[in-house]
Amino acid sequence: MESSVLYSITDSFDVEQIPTVWKNIDFNTFSEGKKLYPYQREALENALKILYKFYQNNSIKENEALKKDFLKLAEHNGLIKEQQEKYFAYTNQESKAYEILSEYFEEDTNQLPAYHFINRMSFWMATGSGKSIVLIKLIELLQDLMKTKPFHKTKFSFLRIALT
């Protein structure tokens, strides 16, 4: 997704506008002797904002409905059809990826629609910048949110790739 779309969403409101139940976690410290840098806090705050917008007032909706609603929000914030097709929708029915994914996701007019793949998040940070700390704090945030139930329990996967 074009970064300007997600930034448009996160810049449209302040983290202070998010209800307290979503913010029971300290984004300033990692441990007794380790404080987070401002760019790490910003990454976590933006992740919180996106999670909030994804699950906002939708604690009883099914995952598919949440994805469709978030796709509409992304469209409202500048995600155009060409970007959806380029980054999210799978249209090459000849590919092995399409063959595998079509077993798990419902097809629509000979493609796997973008909403199936809109619930992804990534952090682009330099080597040695503390991505692991951000990831650990994100796991802590998700664990806390699942306990307080602002959204239903769901499964999360994390993939960490180090490019050298």
C-alpha positions in Angstrom: 0.0 0.0 0.0 1.3 3.4 -0.8 2.6 4.9 2.5 0.6 8.1 1.9 -2.6 6.1 2.4 -1.7 4.8 5.8 -0.2 8.1 6.8 -3.4 9.8 5.7 -5.3 7.5 8.1 -2.9 7.9 11.0 -2.6 11.6 10.5 -6.3 12.2 10.5 -6.5 11.9 14.3 -4.4 12.1 17.4 -3.5 9.0 19.5 -5.1 10.9 22.5 -8.5 10.5 20.8 -8.3 6.7 21.2 -10.2 5.4 24.2 -8.1 4.6 27.3 -8.8 0.9 27.2 -6.7 0.8 24.0 -3.7 2.5 25.6 -2.9 0.5 28.8 0.7 0.1 27.5 3.7 2.2 28.0 5.3 3.2 24.7 8.1 5.1 26.4 10.0 2.3 28.1 11.0 -1.2 27.1 12.6 -2.2 30.4 14.0 -0.5 33.5 17.1 0.7 31.8 15.9 0.9 28.2 13.7 3.8 26.8 12.2 3.8 23.3 13.4 6.3 20.8 10.9 8.8 19.4 10.8 7.0 16.0 10.0 3.7 17.8 7.2 5.3 19.8 5.8 6.8 16.6 5.9 3.4 14.9 3.9 1.9 17.8 1.5 4.8 18.0 0.8 4.5 14.3 0.3 0.8 14.6 -2.1 1.4 17.5 -4.0 3.9 15.3 -4.3 1.5 12.5 -5.5 -1.3 14.8 -8.0 1.1 16.3 -9.4 2.1 12.9 -9.5 -1.6 11.8 -11.4 -2.7 14.9 -13.2 0.6 15.9 -16.8 -0.1 16.9 -16.6 -3.5 15.2 -16.0 -5.9 18.1 -18.8 -8.2 17.0 -18.2 -8.2 13.2 -16.6 -11.1 11.4 -13.1 -10.7 10.1 -14.3 -10.4 6.5 -16.6 -7.5 7.3 -13.7 -5.8 9.2 -11.4 -6.2 6.2 -14.1 -4.8 3.8 -14.7 -1.8 6.1 -11.0 -1.1 6.4 -10.6 -1.3 2.6 -13.3 1.3 2.3 -11.4 3.5 4.8 -8.2 3.1 2.8 -10.1 4.0 -0.4 -11.5 7.1 1.3 -7.9 8.0 2.2 -6.6 7.7 -1.3 -6.1 4.0 -2.1 -7.1 3.7 -5.8 -8.2 0.6 -7.8 -4.8 0.3 -9.6 -3.0 0.1 -6.2 -5.5 -2.5 -4.9 -4.8 -4.7 -8.0 -1.1 -4.1 -7.8 -0.6 -4.7 -4.1 -3.5 -6.8 -2.9 -5.7 -8.5 -5.4 -4.5 -11.8 -7.0 -5.6 -12.0 -10.6 -3.1 -14.5 -12.2 -5.1 -17.7 -12.1 -2.1 -19.5 -13.7 0.2 -18.9 -10.8 0.9 -21.3 -8.0 0.2 -18.5 -5.4 -3.3 -18.1 -6.9 -3.9 -21.9 -6.8 -2.9 -22.1 -3.1 -4.6 -18.9 -2.0 -7.9 -19.7 -3.7 -8.2 -22.7 -1.5 -8.5 -20.4 1.5 -10.1 -17.2 0.1 -13.3 -16.8 -1.8 -12.9 -15.8 -5.4 -14.9 -12.9 -7.0 -15.0 -12.5 -10.8 -11.9 -14.6 -11.4 -9.7 -12.9 -8.8 -9.0 -12.9 -5.1 -10.3 -9.4 -4.0 -8.1 -6.9 -2.2 -10.0 -7.0 1.0 -8.7 -10.5 1.7 -5.1 -9.1 2.0 -5.7 -5.6 3.4 -5.0 -6.6 7.1 -1.3 -6.5 6.8 1.1 -4.2 8.6 4.8 -3.6 8.1 7.6 -1.5 9.6 10.4 -0.2 7.4 13.3 0.6 9.7 17.0 0.7 9.3 19.3 -2.1 10.4 20.1 -1.7 14.1 17.1 0.7 14.7 15.3 -1.5 17.2 12.7 -3.3 15.1 12.8 -6.2 17.5 11.9 -3.9 20.4 9.0 -2.4 18.4 7.9 -6.0 17.6 8.0 -7.1 21.3 6.1 -4.0 22.3 3.5 -4.6 19.6 3.0 -8.2 20.9 2.6 -6.7 24.4 0.0 -4.3 23.0 -1.9 -7.0 21.2 -1.8 -9.2 24.3 -3.2 -6.4 26.4 -5.9 -5.6 23.9 -7.1 -9.2 23.8 -7.4 -9.3 27.6 -9.5 -6.1 27.7 -11.5 -7.1 24.7 -11.7 -4.0 22.6 -11.6 -6.5 19.8 -12.3 -10.2 19.7 -9.4 -12.7 20.1 -7.9 -13.5 16.8 -4.7 -15.1 15.5 -1.7 -12.9 14.6 1.3 -13.9 12.6 4.6 -12.1 12.6 7.2 -12.3 10.0 10.6 -10.5 10.5 12.9 -10.2 7.6 16.4 -8.9 7.9 17.8 -7.5 4.7 21.5 -7.0 4.5 
